[in-house]
Amino acid sequence: MAPRRVVLAQLEPAIALGPLDGRYRGAVAPLVDHLSEAALNRERVHVEVEWLIHLTAHQVVPGAPLLSTREQEYLRDVVATFGAAEIAELGAIERKTVHDVKAVEYFLKDRLAAAPAVLGDSTVLPAVGELVHFACTSEDINNLSYALMVRGAVEQVWLPAARALVADLTALAHEHAEVPLLALTHGQPATPTTLGKEVAVLAHRLGRQLRRIERAEYLGKLNGATGTFGAHVVAVPGADWPEVSRTFVEHLGLTWNPLTTQIESHDWQAELYADVARFNRVLHNLSTDMWTYISNGVFIQIPVAGATGSSTMPHKVNPIRFENAEANLEISSALLDTLASTLVTSRLQRDLTDSTTQRNIGIAFGHSLLAIDNVRRGLGGLSVDRAALERQLDANWEVLGEPVQSAMRAASVAGVTGMENPYERLKELTRGRRLTSADMREFIAGLGLPDDVAARLTALTPATYTGLAADLVGYLED
């Protein structure tokens, strides 16, 4: 069993420049273990350690000794115990090298040199120092590190939070599947639906994006300075380097990319970020809808004891969770769009734009995670004002113009006389005016419809005119 890793999020943060590391750190702290600078360096150490173990275990380089189980555990423990002291040590090395990946190489070589103090003088680890970073360019280490970081952040932090949000929505949809709701199209009263069905639409959309994200591929490469295995072949011409590379990348749990320049092409990142940004935008739509439902009185916000809605208006309970989510989703989506568009381009065999761009991945996911947290909190503080929904429905009997004219059309096709111009007659009756139940029933009674059709329409109310809305919630995947 692999030793337990130090949790980087528990380390004392410096005074923050940005809100994710300051005001909102509690909501996004789990991402620190995956997408911070410290996490990047830990993954670099991880990749370098695994490359050294892979080379020796497969006897790729002639003369290299096999490592014992205890020696491999010692190396992997360097990764597992990577914490505050190691971060500081690595930082001191980098200030001399002025190169982050070279600093990792020297850091690990120092650990090899120190191995006898732990493992005894018989250990071979000091003798394999030159296999650290063997035939690698910095991007061999970086691309694999970022793939592992992003995969960990998505699978262990972001996806569980997003799934929990969709589960909340799914439960809300089922709970209110049969609660009638006056629909608004173009902001105007329209065919009634149910509250649960409208929530189910949003849950279904978000769930579909999650399934795309769950299928994401995380690619990696290890093939040298321009993707040719040049140094590898010259140093050890007898090795099957593409096979060594493939098995190593797959050992890390990644998909091997055989054709690259100096950098892995980052197309998988662009694909993933586009999907996460799309999830964000659907969630943004949910946030604005919930804000509007609150404004229209569909939902009542449950006051939080001691909380203040306005500094001057004591009565207010503001929908701040959904407003906060909107803003953070917009920031996240903008960053994800920039990442996706920038990372797919690299001049000729390599330029450095991807390096600084990728340092913002954590910020992009952080704002999305913060938004998810806010939406879940916002949803948890809502209750449905059924009386308000009933009043809205009862004030809009004109929405029954649609089923009445549709029934007239069907009756006309069946040979019933007097059904001419059904749409135009209902338009004249309903457009631009409010109808009462008496107005609508009087109109129905004078149409000359078959008794069963007339009875069905007479019994209809805006609250019962919801079609199959309640049943449709059943199509929502749990």
N, C-alpha and C positions, 0 to 999 in steps of 0.2 A: 504494500500500500504506500502511495506517495505521501511524504510528510506534509503536514498542514502548513499552508503558506501564511506569512504575515499579511494581515489585512491592511492595505495601504490607506484605506479610508479612515482608519483609527489614528493615523498620525496627525499631529497638531498642524493645521493649515496655517500658512502665512496670512498676513492681512491681505484680503482679497481685492483685486482690481475689479473683477466682474461679479455679477450677482450670483452666478452658479456656485462660486467658491465662497460666497459670503452669505447673503440673505437666504438663499435657497439651497444651501449646501445639504441640509438634512434630506431634501427630496431627491437629490441626485447623487448623493455620496456613494451608492453602490457602483456607479460608473467609474469612480476613481480607480478601483482595482483593475480596470480594463483599458481605459482610454486616457489616462494621465501620462505625463512625461515619465514618472516613476514606473508606471506599468509598461511603457514602451521599453525602458531599459531592462526591466525584469524579463520581458519576453525576448529581448536581444540576448541576454545571458542564457535564457532557456534554449534558444535556437543554437547558439554556439555550443552549449553543453551537449545537446542531442546530436549535433553534427560530429563532434569529437567521438562520442560513443558509437555513432553509426559507422564512422570510418574504421574504428578499431574492431568493432564487433563483426564487420563484414570483411575485415582484412583487406581493405581497399588499397592501402599504401604498404608496399612490401617492407617488412622489417618492423612495422608498428606492433607493439605488444597488445595482447588481449587484456582488457580490464576486468578485474574481478568484480563480483557483485557488490562487494563493499566499496570498491573504488567508484563504481557507477553511482551507488547511493550517495557517496560523498559529493560527487559532482552535482547530482540532482538536488542535494540539500542546499547547495549554494543558491539555487533558484528559490527553494521553499523558504529559506530564512532571509530572503532579500527584504530588508527593511530600512529604517531610518539611517543606521550607521553605514550601510552599504550605499545608500543614495548619496550620502555625504562623501564617502570615499570615492565613488565613481565621479562625482562632480569635481573633486580635487584633481583627479587624473585628467579629466577632460579640459580643465583649465590649462594644463600643460600641453596636451595633444592638439587642442583646438579642433578636435574631431570626435564626434560622439561615439561612432562605432569602433574606432581604434581604441578609445578609452575602455570600451567593454572588453576588447581583446586583452588589453594589459591587465585589467581587473581580474579576468579569469586566469591569466597566466600567473598572477600573484597567488591565486588560490591553489594552483597546481604546485607551485613552489613551496607552499605552506603545508601541503598534504602530509609529509612525513611526521610532523608534530602531532597529527591526529591518527594517521594510519600506520605509522612506524616507518623505519628506514627502508623496508623492503618494497614499498609501493613504487610502481612505475610511473606514477602521474607526473613527477617533475621531468621525466624524459620525453613526454608527449606534448610539451608546450607548443612546438611548431605545428602541431595538428590543429591548434585553435585557429579558426578563421582560414583553414587551409584552402587555397585556390579560390577564395571567396572575394567578391566585391561587396562593398557595403550594402548594396541593394539586395544581394542574396539574403542577407540577414534582415534587412528592414522590411522587405515585402512579406516575408514569412511572419515576422513579428506583428506587423499590422493586420495580416489576415487572422492570426490567432487572437489579437486584441479585439478586433471588430466582431469576430465570431463569438467570443466570450461575452462581449457587451450585449450583443443582440440576443443570443440564446439564453443567457443567464440573468439578464437584467431587463432589457427593453421588452422582449417578447412576453415574459411572465406578467409584466405590468400591463401591457396592451391586452393580453388574454383576459386578465382580471377585469379590465374595463369592459370588454365585450361581454363577459359573463354577467356583469352588473346590468348592462343594457338588455341582455337576453332575459334576465329575471324580471326586469321592469316591463318588458314587452309582454311577457306571459301574464304578469300580474294585472295589467290593464288592457288585456286583449279585447275585452268586450265593453270597454268604457267609450261611449260615443263621443266624437269630437267633430266640431264644425271645421271642415277643411277651408283653407284659404289658398286660392290660386291667383296670382297677380295681386295678392293682398286683399282679395274680395271673397265673400262667402261662396263656397263651392260644395260639391257633393260631399256629404259627411263621410267620415271614416271612423276608425277607433284610435285612441291614443296608443294602445299597444301595437297596432299595425304600423303606425308612423315611427315608433321607436324601433320596431323590428326592421324596418327598411334601413335605418342607419346602422343597426347592429350587423345586418347582413352585408352591407357594403364594407364595413370595417373588417368583418371576419374574412371576407374574400381577399382583402389586401394582406391580412395576416398569413393566409395560406400561401400566397405568393412569396412572402418574406421567409416563411418557414422552409421553402424549397430553395433558398438562395445557395449558390455555389461560392466557396471561398478558395480562390486559386493561389498557387504559389509556385515559385521557380527557384532553382539554384543551378546556374549555368555560366557564371563568370561575368566579366566586364562588358562584353557585348553580346552575351547569349550564345556563345560559340563553343564553350568548354575549352577555350584555347589553352589557358594555363594548366587546366586539369590534364589534358592530353599530353602536353609536353612533359609535365612532372611525372605522370604515371600513365604511359601510353598503353599499358596492357589492360586497364580497367574499362568496363562498360559504363562510361560516365552517364549517359542518359538513363540507364537503368538504376545506377546508384542515386542519381538525382530524383527519379520518380519514386523509388521506394522510400527515400528520406522524406520527401514532401508528403507522401501518403501516410507515412509513420506519424507525422504531425497531425493527421486528420484532415488534410487539405487536398484539393484537386490539383494535380500537376499540370502546369502549363509548359509544353515543350518548346514553344516558339515565342521568344521575346527579344527585346533589345537588352540594354543594361538593366532596364526596369521591367518588372511584371506590368503588363499593360493597363491594369486597373479597371478594365471593362466591367469586371464583376462588381467592383465598388460602385461604379456608375449605375449599374442595374439595381443594386440593392438600395442605393440612396434615392433613386427615382421612386421605388416602391414605398419606402418609408415616407418620402415627401407626399406621395399620394394618400397614404394613410393619414398623414397630418392634415391634409386638405379636407378629407371626408370628416375628420374629427372637428376641424374648424367649422364645417357646415353644421355639424351637430351642436357645437357651442353657440353659434348664432341662432339656430332654431330654438334651443333651450332658453336662451336669453329672450327671444321673442315670445315664447310660450309663457314665460314668467311675466313679461310686460303685459300680455293679453289676459292674464289672470287664470290661465290653465293650471299653472303650478303656483303653489304658495311656498315661499322659502321659510324653513323652520328657523326661528331666531336662535342664535348661539348665546348662551348665558354670558353676560359681560361684554359681548362684542358690540362695536359701534358701527352703524352703517353710514352715518354722515356726521361730520363735526358740528353741524348746525341744525340739522333736521332730525330730531330724535326718532321719528316714525320709520325711517328708512331701513330696509334690509336689501342691500344692493347685490346684484348677481355677479359679484367680483370674481368668483371662481371661474366662471365661463369667460369673463372678459380677460382675466389673466391668461387663461388657456389660449384664447384667440391670439393675443400678442406673442406668446411663446411659440405657438405653432407657425406663425408667420416668420419669426426669426429662424426657427429650425428649418423650415422649408426653403427659405432663401439661402441658407448655408448649404443645405443638401443639394440644391440646384447648382450652386457654385462648385461644390465638390464634384458633382457628376459631370459637369461640363468641362471643368479644368483638367481633371485627372485622366481623361481619355486622350489628351494631347501631350506629346513629348517630342521636342525637336530631334529629328534624326535618331541617333542611338541613345540620347539621354539629355535632359536638362533638369534643373533643380526645382522647377515650379511645384512639382508634386510634393516635395519634401516639406515645405512650409505649409502647403495647403492641407496635408493630412494631419497636421497638428491641430486642426480645428474640428476634427471628427467628433471628439468628445463634447465640444460645445454644441454641435448640431444635435447630437443625441440627447444631451442634457436638457436643452430647451423642449424637446419633444417629450422626454420623460416627465419634466416638470408640468407640462400641459396635461398629460395623462393623469397625473396625481391631482391636479386641480379639477379636472372634469369629474373624476371619481368622487372627490369631496363635494363638489357641487351637486351631483346626482344624489348623494347620500343625504343632502339637506332639503330635499323637495318632498312635498305632498300634493296630491291632486285635489283641486277645488271642484268637486263634482257638481256642486250647486251652480257654480259659474258656468261650467260646460253646458248644463241643462238650460240655463238662461240664454246662452248664446245660440243654442240650437232652436229654442222655442221662439226666438226673435227673428228667425230666418226661414219661414215656411216657403219662401219663393224657391229654395233649393229643390223643392219637389217638382218644379217645372220639368226637370230632366226626365224623371221616371214616368211622369204623366204623358209627356209627348212621345216617349218611347213606347209606352203601352198603346197609345193611339196609332202609332205606325204599325205595330204588330197586328192590331185589330183591323186596320185597313187592308193589310196583306191577306188576312183571314176572311175578307169579304164584308166586314161590318161597314155599313153606310154612315155618312156624316163625319168621317174622320179626316176630311180634307185639311191640308195645311197645318198639321199638328205643331210643328216647330214655331211657325209664325203666330199661331194663336196663343201659345204659351209665352212667346216673347212679348206679345202685346199685353198679356195679363201680368207678367212678372217683372219685366225689365224696368229698373229705375224706381221701384216702389217696394214697400214692405207689405207682405200679405199676412193675414191671420189664418188660423186653422179653419175658421168659418169660411173665409174667402176661398181657400183652396178646395174645401169639401163641397161648397156650392158649385164651383166650376166643374168638378168631377161629376156631380149629380146631373148636370145638364148636358153631358156629352153624349149620352145614349150608348154607353159601353155595355157589353155583356155584364150580367149581374155579378159573376164571379170576379171579373176584372175590376168593376166599379168597387166591389166590396174590398178587394185587396188594396186598391189605391186609397180608399177612404180610411182604412185602418192604418195607413202608413203615416209616420211622423218623421220629422228630421232626425230624431234620436234613433229611430228604428231603420232608417234608410242608410245602412252601412254595408250592404252587400255581403261579401264573404270576408270582410276585413278581419274579423275575429279568427276565422279559420286559417287565413293566410299566415298568421303568426306561427302556426304549426310547421311551416316550411323552414323556420329559422333553425339553424344548426346549433345544438347545445355545445 
